[in-house]
C-alpha cells in the first residue's frame, strides 16, 4: 500500500516536471517569436524612414559637385563639405544649398576651381541634409548613408569627443548664419 502511494506521488512529480518543461519551452518559443517580429518591425520602420534618403545622392567631377534629389519630396538644410589642397592653400570648405526641390539636380562649382590654370584642387567629402520627415542624414563621398542622431550618445558625452551629429549641427549653424 505504501509502495503504491509512493509510486503515485512520483508519478505526480513526473507529470508536474513534464508540464513545467513544456510550459518553459512554450515561453522560450513565444519570446523568440516576439523578438523576431520586433526585429522585422524595426527593420521595416528603418526602411520606411530611409526611403527618401536613399533617393538623394551627390557626386563630383573635376570642377563641379552635383546634388540629385530623385524623391517626390524636397530636402532641406543641404550642406556639402570639401577639402581644398593646393600650392598655398589647404582647408575645409562648406557650401550651404538650403532646399533642393523634388526631382532636381543642382550643380555647384567646386571651391578653388574658378580660376583657370590654378593648381588648387577641391574634393567633395560629404553631404548632410534633412528629409521631409525631419530626419537628418549624412552621405559620404563613397555613397554610404547614415542617419544623424538628434542627440549625442552617452559615450560621446562621457568622453567629451564630438560626434558626427554634433559636427554637422555646428556646420548647419555656421552655414545658416552666412546664408542670411
C-alpha positions as CSV (number, residue, x, y, z in Angstrom):
1,X,0.0,0.0,0.0
2,X,2.8,2.4,0.9
3,X,4.6,1.5,-2.3
4,X,1.6,2.2,-4.4
5,X,1.2,5.7,-2.7
6,X,4.9,6.4,-3.2
7,X,4.6,5.4,-6.9
8,X,1.5,7.7,-7.3
9,X,3.4,10.6,-5.7
10,X,6.4,10.1,-8.0
11,X,4.1,9.8,-11.0
12,X,2.6,13.2,-10.0
13,X,6.1,14.7,-9.6
14,X,7.0,13.3,-13.1
15,X,3.8,14.7,-14.6
16,X,4.4,18.1,-13.0
17,X,8.0,18.1,-14.2
18,X,7.0,17.3,-17.8
19,X,4.3,20.0,-17.7
20,X,6.8,22.6,-16.3
21,X,9.3,21.8,-19.0
22,X,6.5,22.1,-21.7
23,X,5.5,25.5,-20.3
24,X,9.1,26.7,-20.1
25,X,9.6,25.6,-23.7
26,X,6.4,27.4,-24.9
27,X,7.6,30.6,-23.1
28,X,11.0,30.4,-24.8
29,X,9.4,29.8,-28.3
30,X,7.0,32.7,-27.7
31,X,9.8,35.0,-26.6
32,X,11.9,34.2,-29.7
33,X,8.9,34.7,-32.0
34,X,8.1,38.0,-30.3
35,X,11.8,39.1,-30.7
36,X,11.9,38.1,-34.4
37,X,8.7,40.0,-35.1
38,X,10.0,43.1,-33.2
39,X,13.2,43.0,-35.3
40,X,11.1,42.7,-38.5
41,X,9.0,45.7,-37.5
42,X,12.2,47.7,-36.6
43,X,13.8,46.9,-40.0
44,X,10.5,47.9,-41.8
45,X,10.5,51.2,-39.9
46,X,14.1,51.9,-40.7
47,X,13.5,51.1,-44.4
48,X,10.5,53.5,-44.5
49,X,12.5,56.2,-42.7
50,X,15.4,55.8,-45.2
51,X,13.2,55.6,-48.3
52,X,13.6,59.4,-49.2
53,X,17.2,59.5,-48.1
54,X,18.0,56.6,-50.5
55,X,16.9,58.8,-53.4
56,X,19.3,61.6,-52.6
57,X,22.9,61.5,-53.9
58,X,25.9,63.7,-54.5
59,X,28.9,63.3,-56.7
60,X,31.7,65.4,-58.1
61,X,33.7,65.9,-61.2
62,X,37.0,67.8,-61.6
63,X,35.2,71.1,-61.4
64,X,31.7,70.6,-60.1
65,X,29.7,68.9,-57.4
66,X,26.2,67.7,-58.2
67,X,23.3,67.0,-55.8
68,X,20.4,64.9,-57.0
69,X,17.1,64.7,-55.2
70,X,15.2,61.9,-57.1
71,X,12.5,61.7,-54.4
72,X,9.0,63.1,-54.6
73,X,9.6,65.5,-51.7
74,X,12.1,68.3,-51.1
75,X,15.2,68.0,-48.9
76,X,16.2,70.8,-46.6
77,X,19.4,72.3,-45.0
78,X,21.6,70.7,-47.6
79,X,25.3,71.1,-46.6
80,X,28.3,70.0,-48.6
81,X,31.8,69.8,-47.3
82,X,35.0,70.0,-49.3
83,X,38.7,69.6,-48.8
84,X,40.9,72.0,-50.7
85,X,44.5,71.4,-51.4
86,X,46.9,73.4,-53.4
87,X,50.2,75.2,-53.7
88,X,49.5,77.7,-51.0
89,X,46.1,76.7,-49.6
90,X,44.6,73.9,-47.6
91,X,41.3,73.9,-45.8
92,X,37.8,72.6,-45.3
93,X,35.0,74.5,-47.1
94,X,31.3,74.3,-46.6
95,X,28.6,75.0,-49.1
96,X,25.0,75.5,-47.9
97,X,22.4,74.8,-50.6
98,X,19.3,75.2,-48.4
99,X,16.4,73.5,-50.1
100,X,16.7,71.1,-53.1
101,X,13.3,70.6,-54.8
102,X,12.0,67.2,-55.7
103,X,13.3,65.5,-58.9
104,X,16.0,68.1,-59.3
105,X,19.8,68.1,-59.9
106,X,21.8,71.1,-58.7
107,X,25.4,71.7,-59.8
108,X,27.8,73.9,-58.0
109,X,31.4,74.8,-58.9
110,X,33.9,73.3,-56.5
111,X,35.7,75.8,-54.4
112,X,39.1,76.7,-55.8
113,X,38.3,75.7,-59.4
114,X,37.1,79.1,-60.6
115,X,40.5,80.4,-61.8
116,X,41.7,78.7,-64.9
117,X,45.2,77.3,-64.6
118,X,45.2,77.5,-60.8
119,X,46.9,74.5,-59.2
120,X,44.4,74.3,-56.3
121,X,42.2,71.2,-56.2
122,X,39.0,70.7,-54.2
123,X,37.4,67.3,-53.5
124,X,33.9,66.6,-52.3
125,X,33.9,64.9,-48.8
126,X,30.3,64.5,-47.6
127,X,26.8,65.9,-47.7
128,X,24.3,66.2,-44.9
129,X,20.6,67.1,-45.2
130,X,17.2,66.9,-43.5
131,X,14.4,64.9,-45.2
132,X,10.7,65.9,-45.3
133,X,10.0,63.8,-42.2
134,X,12.6,65.7,-40.2
135,X,15.3,63.0,-40.1
136,X,18.9,64.2,-40.7
137,X,21.2,62.1,-42.9
138,X,24.8,62.1,-43.9
139,X,26.0,60.7,-47.3
140,X,29.8,60.3,-47.8
141,X,31.7,60.7,-51.0
142,X,31.7,56.9,-51.2
143,X,27.9,56.8,-51.3
144,X,27.3,55.4,-47.8
145,X,24.3,56.9,-46.0
146,X,23.7,57.0,-42.3
147,X,21.2,58.7,-40.0
148,X,22.5,61.5,-37.8
149,X,21.0,61.2,-34.3
150,X,19.5,64.3,-32.8
151,X,21.2,63.8,-29.5
152,X,24.8,62.7,-28.8
153,X,25.3,59.2,-27.3
154,X,26.2,58.6,-23.7
155,X,29.7,57.5,-24.8
156,X,30.2,60.8,-26.6
157,X,29.1,62.8,-23.6
158,X,31.3,60.8,-21.2
159,X,34.5,61.1,-23.3
160,X,33.9,64.7,-24.4
161,X,34.6,63.9,-28.0
162,X,32.4,65.4,-30.7
163,X,30.0,63.1,-32.5
164,X,29.4,63.3,-36.3
165,X,25.9,64.7,-35.4
166,X,27.4,67.4,-33.3
167,X,29.9,68.4,-36.0
168,X,27.1,68.6,-38.6
169,X,24.9,70.6,-36.2
170,X,27.7,73.1,-35.8
171,X,28.2,73.3,-39.6
172,X,24.5,73.9,-40.1
173,X,24.6,76.8,-37.6
174,X,27.5,78.4,-39.3
175,X,26.1,78.0,-42.8
176,X,22.6,79.3,-41.8
177,X,24.2,82.5,-40.4
178,X,26.2,83.1,-43.6
179,X,23.1,82.4,-45.7
180,X,21.1,85.2,-44.0
